[in-house]
Each structure stands twice: as structure tokens, then as C-alpha cells.
Amino acid sequence: MNSFKYYLIPLFFIVQSFAADIKITDIKINSKKNGIFLTIRSNQPLSKGTATGWYSENGWFYTTIMNAQIDTNLVESIKTPPIVKKIALHNTSQSVQISLKVPPIEIHDFFESGNPNEIMVALRFPLSSMDPVFAEAKLDHKSNTNMQTVLNYKQIRNASLLVGASLSIAGVMSSDGQDTIRWELFTGMGLLIATYLYDRYIQLIK
């Protein structure tokens, strides 16, 4: 029995030393309609049994990967969607902790992707917490649409002024020394007047 213990203790440390060789090499965060997907990749196969997660009342979601380490400088290269306010990486002697500053989490689930070296974490937010985000997105979309409408109108207005001025000049030159008014002058002046009235009065009402 004592000899068995003698071999068991070194074996335990050997296993731990190999487990500590797991390195987290990449972290990706993808935003979805009602939550986000966190993809964690390492240089060795990862099992979802080695990962745990929980949401704290301080607004952080914590993911812990046992027997793994990470270069904390990796945080600088991680692209985060707007819904993730902050991300932090922390090593302990036996694990890696990945922390995300996110809205309240309704449920989370770990699952394995087709890549054995990856673990994915699905975070789902309550619909009530997503309302402000959706409202902000709608406002941004509406603002962008309004800006595009204004830009299109200015382009049409400038084109009308240019065509009107060109026709007017052409009409004046063609009518030089004649008693009749050329159609170019009549059309050009009409286009200039119509554009001015629309821009000065009708467009301001909108």
C-alpha cells in the first residue's frame, strides 16, 4: 500500500504538469439577436466538463477553464460587440478566468463545437434587458436613413440647379438678336424657380 502511494504522488504531479500545458490561444465574441456566443480555443482538446460559468450581480459573467493558462495580452486583440462593455483575462495557479461585462444573463450553456480544441458558451439575455439596445439600434438606423435622405435631396437639388442654369444660358445665347424666347430659356428659368420654391418653402416644412 505504501509503495502504491509512493508512485501515486509523482503521477499526480505529472498529470497536473501536462494539464497546465493547455494554452488558451484565441477568444471570439459574436453578438446575436438575443445574446452572444463566446468561443474559446486552445492548443489542446477542451472538454466542457472543465468549464464553469456564472453571472454576478455586479454585472460580470465569469467563465473559468480549469487546468489552463492564457496570455493576458490577448485581451487587446479580442473584438467585442457593443453589448460587451468590458472583457478581462486572469490566470490563477490552476485555471483561466474570462470575465465579460454584459447585461443581465437569463441562462448560459456550454457546448462543444465541431473543433475538439474549442468550447462555446451561449449567453442569452432576457428580452426586457434587450429593449434599450434594440431602441438604440433603431434610432441609429433612423438617423442614418435621414442622413441618406438629406444627402439624396441635396444631390437632386444641385443637379436641378445645374440643369436649369445650363438651359437658361443656352436659351439666352440662342435668343440673342431674336424676338422670340427659346424653349431652353423658358424651361431653364422654370426649373430654377421651381427648385428654389421647393427648397425654400416645401422642404423646410418637412
C-alpha positions in Angstrom: 0.0 0.0 0.0 2.8 2.4 0.9 4.6 1.7 -2.4 1.3 2.4 -4.3 1.2 5.9 -2.6 4.8 6.4 -3.4 4.1 6.0 -7.2 0.7 7.8 -7.0 2.1 11.1 -5.7 4.6 11.6 -8.6 2.0 10.5 -11.1 -0.4 13.2 -9.8 2.2 15.9 -10.3 3.0 14.6 -13.8 -0.7 14.7 -14.7 -1.0 18.3 -13.4 2.1 19.4 -15.2 0.7 18.1 -18.5 -2.7 19.7 -17.8 -1.1 23.0 -17.2 0.3 22.9 -20.7 -3.2 23.8 -22.1 -3.0 27.3 -23.5 -5.9 29.4 -24.5 -4.9 30.7 -27.9 -8.0 32.6 -29.1 -11.3 34.1 -27.9 -14.1 35.2 -30.2 -17.3 37.0 -29.2 -20.2 37.1 -31.6 -23.3 39.1 -31.0 -26.7 37.5 -31.7 -30.3 38.8 -31.6 -30.9 37.9 -28.0 -27.4 37.2 -26.7 -23.8 36.4 -27.5 -21.6 33.4 -28.3 -18.3 33.1 -26.6 -15.8 30.8 -28.4 -12.7 29.7 -26.5 -9.9 28.0 -28.4 -6.8 26.2 -27.1 -3.8 24.3 -28.3 -5.2 21.0 -27.0 -8.7 19.4 -26.8 -11.0 21.1 -24.4 -13.9 19.4 -22.6 -16.9 21.3 -21.4 -16.6 19.4 -18.2 -13.6 21.6 -17.4 -15.5 24.8 -17.7 -17.9 26.6 -15.4 -19.7 29.9 -15.6 -21.9 32.2 -13.5 -23.3 35.7 -13.6 -22.7 38.0 -10.7 -24.9 40.8 -9.5 -22.1 43.2 -10.2 -22.8 42.8 -14.0 -20.0 40.5 -14.9 -20.2 37.0 -16.4 -17.3 34.8 -15.4 -16.1 31.7 -17.3 -13.5 29.5 -15.7 -11.4 26.9 -17.6 -9.6 24.5 -15.3 -6.0 23.4 -15.8 -5.4 26.1 -18.5 -3.4 29.3 -18.8 -3.6 32.3 -21.1 -1.5 35.2 -22.3 -3.4 38.1 -20.7 -2.2 40.4 -23.5 -4.6 38.6 -25.8 -7.3 40.9 -24.5 -6.0 43.7 -26.7 -6.8 41.7 -29.9 -10.2 40.5 -28.9 -13.0 42.2 -30.9 -16.0 42.9 -28.7 -19.5 43.8 -29.9 -21.1 47.0 -28.3 -23.2 44.9 -25.9 -20.0 43.7 -24.2 -18.8 46.7 -22.3 -15.5 45.2 -21.0 -13.5 42.0 -21.1 -10.8 40.8 -18.6 -8.5 37.9 -18.5 -7.0 36.4 -15.3 -4.7 33.5 -14.6 -4.7 31.5 -11.3 -2.4 28.6 -10.4 -5.0 26.1 -11.7 -7.3 27.9 -14.1 -8.1 30.7 -16.5 -10.9 33.2 -15.8 -12.6 35.1 -18.7 -14.8 37.9 -17.5 -17.3 39.8 -19.6 -19.2 43.0 -18.6 -22.7 42.3 -20.1 -26.4 43.0 -19.4 -28.2 40.5 -17.0 -28.0 36.9 -18.2 -31.1 34.8 -18.2 -29.4 31.5 -19.0 -26.0 30.2 -20.2 -24.9 26.9 -21.6 -21.6 25.3 -22.5 -21.3 23.1 -25.6 -18.6 21.6 -27.8 -18.2 22.7 -31.4 -17.0 20.6 -34.2 -13.5 21.5 -33.3 -12.2 19.5 -30.3 -10.0 22.3 -29.3 -12.9 24.7 -28.8 -15.6 25.3 -26.2 -18.5 27.6 -26.9 -20.6 29.4 -24.3 -24.1 30.7 -25.3 -25.3 33.6 -23.2 -28.9 34.6 -23.5 -30.3 37.9 -22.2 -33.8 38.5 -21.0 -35.8 40.3 -23.7 -36.6 43.1 -21.3 -32.9 43.9 -21.0 -32.5 44.0 -24.8 -35.2 46.6 -25.3 -32.9 49.6 -24.8 -30.3 48.0 -27.1 -32.9 47.5 -29.8 -34.3 51.0 -29.3 -30.8 52.5 -29.7 -30.2 50.4 -32.8 -33.5 51.7 -34.3 -32.5 55.3 -33.5 -29.2 54.8 -35.2 -30.8 53.2 -38.2 -33.3 56.0 -38.4 -30.6 58.6 -38.1 -28.6 57.0 -40.9 -31.7 56.8 -43.1 -32.5 60.5 -42.5 -28.9 61.5 -43.3 -29.1 59.5 -46.6 -32.4 61.1 -47.5 -30.9 64.6 -46.9 -27.9 63.7 -49.0 -30.0 62.4 -51.8 -32.2 65.5 -51.8 -29.1 67.8 -51.9 -27.7 65.9 -54.9 -31.1 66.2 -56.8 -31.4 69.9 -55.9 -27.9 70.7 -57.1 -28.4 68.7 -60.3 -31.7 70.6 -60.9 -30.0 74.0 -60.4 -27.1 73.0 -62.7 -29.5 71.8 -65.5 -31.7 74.9 -65.0 -28.7 77.3 -65.2 -27.3 75.5 -68.3 -30.7 75.6 -70.1 -31.1 79.3 -69.2 -27.7 80.2 -70.5 -28.2 78.2 -73.7 -31.6 79.9 -74.2 -30.2 83.4 -73.7 -27.4 82.7 -76.2 -29.8 81.2 -78.7 -32.2 84.1 -78.4 -29.6 86.8 -78.8 -30.8 89.1 -81.6 -34.2 87.4 -81.8 -37.6 88.5 -80.7 -38.7 85.0 -79.6 -37.9 83.3 -76.4 -36.2 80.0 -76.9 -37.7 77.0 -75.1 -34.3 76.4 -73.3 -34.6 79.7 -71.5 -38.2 79.2 -70.6 -37.5 75.6 -69.3 -34.3 76.6 -67.5 -35.9 79.5 -65.7 -38.9 77.4 -64.8 -36.7 74.7 -63.4 -34.6 77.2 -61.4 -37.8 78.9 -59.9 -39.4 75.5 -59.1 -36.3 74.3 -57.4 -35.9 77.5 -55.4 -39.6 77.4 -54.2 -39.4 73.8 -53.2 -36.1 74.2 -51.3 -37.2 77.5 -49.7 -40.7 76.6 -48.6 -41.8 73.0 -49.1 -38.6 71.3 -47.9 -38.5 73.4 -44.8 -42.0 72.2 -43.8 -40.8 68.5 -44.0 
